[in-house]
Amino acid sequence: MKVAIIGGGAAGLAAAVKAAEKHSVTVFERSGRVGRKIMASGNGRCNLTNAALTADNYADFLKYYNCERAADTVRRFDYNALKSFFESMGLEMFSDEQGRVYPISENSGSVLDVLRVKCQKLNVKTVTDSEVVRVEKGKSSFKVMLHTGEFFFFDKVICAIGSKAQVNNFSKPDHLFGEKFEMTSLCPSLTPIKTKKMWLPLNGLRVKCNVSLFANGKKIKEEFGEVLFRDYGLSGIVIFNISSCIAGEKVKGLKNEYKIVLDLFPQFSLQELIEKLKYRAEICGKQTSTFFVGLFHNKIADAVIKKCGLGEELRNDDFKTISAFLKNITFEVQELCGYDKCQVVSGGIKFDEVDENFESKKLKGMYFVGECLDADGVCGGFNLHFAFASGIIAGSSL
Ligand SMILES: Cc1cc2nc3c(=O)[nH]c(=O)nc-3n(C[C@H](O)[C@H](O)[C@H](O)COP(=O)(O)OP(=O)(O)OC[C@H]3O[C@@H](n4cnc5c(N)ncnc54)[C@H](O)[C@@H]3O)c2cc1C
């Protein structure tokens, strides 16, 4: 059987490896080389999956994926299965304390290279600089047309075109196939967040803190981690995960007002922090200009002094004001940064459009895998895991 794969990303290459075990496979890739996002992933280290993803903690998947079917994919092809898949191609991996899995080379190129070498061994034909502009289903085959005007015939087609995340000209599935597929609305996700007013001159500063997201006053997410202050708002992995939550709500059509609250001392209750600051005053004195030295960065100290209206010397009631501020630094969300800054797109082709092997219910013989589907997760290797897993399931089913 002749199989065409549209898109040489994570999902497309994984599908190619499995499909090529039995069939003749051609991968069409629009850009000059395959696996661009694999290379960019994990800051060039490629966080390809997460050791916390096992069939045993299936319920937890629902926290990461916005759809039962996406979670089911991960259950069918879990961490151990993906680990074995990559081990069988010679990739050595390690996982960090949060379960994030990387190649031991800590270089994304290793992940891409094992896929490329395997494809070569299985005689997968990879055609780069070749954008598929149209696919037409005939009686017994698919006609795959390129931007150059060339066309080829295949028995099956796997569409692994990814998403609009950091991409200029995304191919819309409807245009490619001349068929209307049910899509959710789309929203950039895993992105920095613009806040209404960035009242602190903290650009570039990183703090470890507890971050809570409130939608119309109700807390909907809480996570501990590092926040990076930007002149336009907030960034860092925790903020990316917060953005994923907002994006998920937007895709569902919710229009809430969001606030992000930072707690710089989550290890202490308000009262404990007040006591700690009072005790500190006994040791360090009440001189405001030196009170915060050794506690946190000078820029934060300046912000606290300004926001809490502190005088030259601290008064007894200042400890409560300072503690309340440090545990509730509040930012109103203006918007998520756009498709040019996001790592993934929330939303996509609805899972109702495909069966359990990702075959289109409308166009038999055509498959959708990877990020073009309505599946996105938080940071930690969950997005690449889904891309690989869906590609492998579809490729193996042919
Ligand atoms: C900067 C960055 C860092 C990331 N880090 C991580 C991480 O560490 N861990 C993690 O799990 N996820 C990470 N992600 C997300 C992850 O990379 C994606 O979810 C994943 O790559 C999606 O795989 P895919 O194969 O579905 O799509 P893609 O990897 O986007 O592949 C789609 C491919 O199809 C090609 N294509 C599109 N249309 C056509 C067409 N018409 N004809 C021919 N070719 C076409 C594209 O050029 C592209 O190569 C990161 C994303 C970014 C942008």
The ligand as a MOL file (V3000), in Angstrom:
LIG
                    3D

  0  0  0     0  0            999 V3000
M  V30 BEGIN CTAB
M  V30 COUNTS 53 58 0 0 0
M  V30 BEGIN ATOM
M  V30 1 C 9.1270 26.6610 21.0670 0
M  V30 2 C 8.3430 25.4040 21.3510 0
M  V30 3 C 8.7570 24.5760 22.3750 0
M  V30 4 C 8.0180 23.4120 22.6690 0
M  V30 5 N 8.4850 22.5770 23.6470 0
M  V30 6 C 7.8010 21.4350 23.9080 0
M  V30 7 C 8.3060 20.4870 24.8500 0
M  V30 8 O 9.4130 20.6280 25.3850 0
M  V30 9 N 7.5520 19.3840 25.1090 0
M  V30 10 C 6.3400 19.1590 24.4890 0
M  V30 11 O 5.6960 18.1430 24.7660 0
M  V30 12 N 5.8720 20.0150 23.5500 0
M  V30 13 C 6.5690 21.1290 23.2390 0
M  V30 14 N 6.0990 21.9830 22.2800 0
M  V30 15 C 4.8680 21.6200 21.5510 0
M  V30 16 C 5.1960 20.5220 20.5140 0
M  V30 17 O 6.3550 20.8770 19.8120 0
M  V30 18 C 4.0200 20.3350 19.5500 0
M  V30 19 O 2.8560 20.0560 20.2780 0
M  V30 20 C 4.3120 19.1880 18.5850 0
M  V30 21 O 5.4840 19.4520 17.8510 0
M  V30 22 C 3.1510 18.9580 17.6310 0
M  V30 23 O 3.5380 17.9860 16.7080 0
M  V30 24 P 2.8060 17.8580 15.2950 0
M  V30 25 O 3.5600 16.8310 14.5420 0
M  V30 26 O 1.3580 17.6780 15.5000 0
M  V30 27 O 2.9770 19.2920 14.6110 0
M  V30 28 P 4.3220 19.9950 14.1110 0
M  V30 29 O 5.4780 19.5680 14.9080 0
M  V30 30 O 3.9950 21.4420 14.0370 0
M  V30 31 O 4.5180 19.4100 12.6390 0
M  V30 32 C 3.6740 19.7500 11.5710 0
M  V30 33 C 4.5130 19.7520 10.3160 0
M  V30 34 O 3.6540 19.8210 9.1780 0
M  V30 35 C 4.2200 20.6950 8.2310 0
M  V30 36 N 3.1140 21.1520 7.3800 0
M  V30 37 C 2.0380 21.8880 7.7380 0
M  V30 38 N 1.2050 22.0590 6.6940 0
M  V30 39 C 1.7770 21.3900 5.6430 0
M  V30 40 C 1.3780 21.1940 4.3030 0
M  V30 41 N 0.2530 21.7030 3.8020 0
M  V30 42 N 2.1880 20.4610 3.4820 0
M  V30 43 C 3.3590 19.9310 3.9500 0
M  V30 44 N 3.7700 20.0960 5.2410 0
M  V30 45 C 2.9810 20.8070 6.0660 0
M  V30 46 C 4.8620 21.7860 9.0880 0
M  V30 47 O 5.8460 22.5020 8.3710 0
M  V30 48 C 5.4260 20.9630 10.2300 0
M  V30 49 O 6.7430 20.5280 9.9780 0
M  V30 50 C 6.8230 23.1240 21.9440 0
M  V30 51 C 6.4160 23.9740 20.9210 0
M  V30 52 C 7.1640 25.1010 20.6090 0
M  V30 53 C 6.7110 25.9930 19.4670 0
M  V30 END ATOM
M  V30 BEGIN BOND
M  V30 1 1 1 2
M  V30 2 1 2 3
M  V30 3 2 2 52
M  V30 4 2 3 4
M  V30 5 1 4 5
M  V30 6 1 4 50
M  V30 7 2 5 6
M  V30 8 1 6 7
M  V30 9 1 6 13
M  V30 10 2 7 8
M  V30 11 1 7 9
M  V30 12 1 9 10
M  V30 13 2 10 11
M  V30 14 1 10 12
M  V30 15 2 12 13
M  V30 16 1 13 14
M  V30 17 1 14 15
M  V30 18 1 14 50
M  V30 19 1 15 16
M  V30 20 1 16 17
M  V30 21 1 16 18
M  V30 22 1 18 19
M  V30 23 1 18 20
M  V30 24 1 20 21
M  V30 25 1 20 22
M  V30 26 1 22 23
M  V30 27 1 23 24
M  V30 28 2 24 25
M  V30 29 1 24 26
M  V30 30 1 24 27
M  V30 31 1 27 28
M  V30 32 2 28 29
M  V30 33 1 28 30
M  V30 34 1 28 31
M  V30 35 1 31 32
M  V30 36 1 32 33
M  V30 37 1 33 34
M  V30 38 1 33 48
M  V30 39 1 34 35
M  V30 40 1 35 36
M  V30 41 1 35 46
M  V30 42 1 36 37
M  V30 43 1 36 45
M  V30 44 2 37 38
M  V30 45 1 38 39
M  V30 46 1 39 40
M  V30 47 2 39 45
M  V30 48 1 40 41
M  V30 49 2 40 42
M  V30 50 1 42 43
M  V30 51 2 43 44
M  V30 52 1 44 45
M  V30 53 1 46 47
M  V30 54 1 46 48
M  V30 55 1 48 49
M  V30 56 2 50 51
M  V30 57 1 51 52
M  V30 58 1 52 53
M  V30 END BOND
M  V30 END CTAB
M  END
